[in-house]
Amino acid sequence: MLRNVATTGPVTAYDRGHLALYAALLDAEEAGMAWHEAAATIMRIDIADAGAHGCWRSHLERARWIIGEGLGAALEAFGRTSKLTR
């Protein structure tokens, strides 16, 4: 189930369950897809909902964190040892 706002802080089971979503959001951003199109097609949320933009934004920001600053922690949390966090 998609949360209204993505998790923050250490990597969570929610992150693990939404890796494909995070990847799709990053791909959509790179392709120049508008937020409302990505939210509707990738996240399957109603863009008319008052919280839709915030939901999309928080998940995109979490995706960026996972592949950036949180990469080492994500690799360890998902069962791979990373030299980045040692």
N, C-alpha and C positions, 0 to 999 in steps of 0.2 A: 504494500500500500504506500502510495506517495504521500509524504508529509507536506504540509503547507510551507514549511521552511526546512531546508536541509540541515543535517546535523553540523555541529562545529566541534572543535577540539580534536582529541585523539580519534583515530580511525575506529569506526563502529561496524557492527553487523549490518546496519542500514546502508553504509557505504558499500560493503561487500555485495549486498543485494541489488545495488543500483549502479554498479560499474558500467554496464552496457548503456544505461541512460546517460551517465556522465560522458562516456565516449561519444555518444550520438550528439549530445549538446555541444561538445567541443568541435566535432566535425561540422555541425550546422553553423556554429559561429565562424569557423574558418571559411566556410562557403559563403558567408555573408547573409545567411537566412535571418529574416526579421524575427524578433523575439516572439511575436504573437503567432507566427507560423510554426516556430519550433515548439512553443508551448502547446499548441493545438495538435500538431501532428506527432511529435515525439513523446511529449508528456501526457497527451490526451486530456488536457485540462480545458475547462471553459474559459476562454480569454475574456469573456464579459464579467467574470467573477472579479470582485474587487481585489482579491489577493493573488490573482494570476501572475501579474508581473513580478511581484515579490517572490513567489514560489519559483518561477523560472530563474530569476536572478540569483536566488540563494543556491539553487542546484548548480547553476553554471559556475558560481564562485567556488563552491565546494569541489567541483570537477577540476577547476584550475589549481586549487590547493593540493588536491590529491596528486596531480602530475608535477607539481612544483615542490613547494616546501614540505609537503606531507608524503612525498614519494617513498622515502626510506621507511617511515612508519607504516605506510600502506603495504609495502612489500613484506615486512615482518608480520603484520596483522593478517595478511592473506596467505601466510605459510611459506614465504621465501625469505631467506636471510639476505640482508642488504649490507654492503660495506658502507653505505651512506650514513647509517645511524650508529656505526661503531667508532 
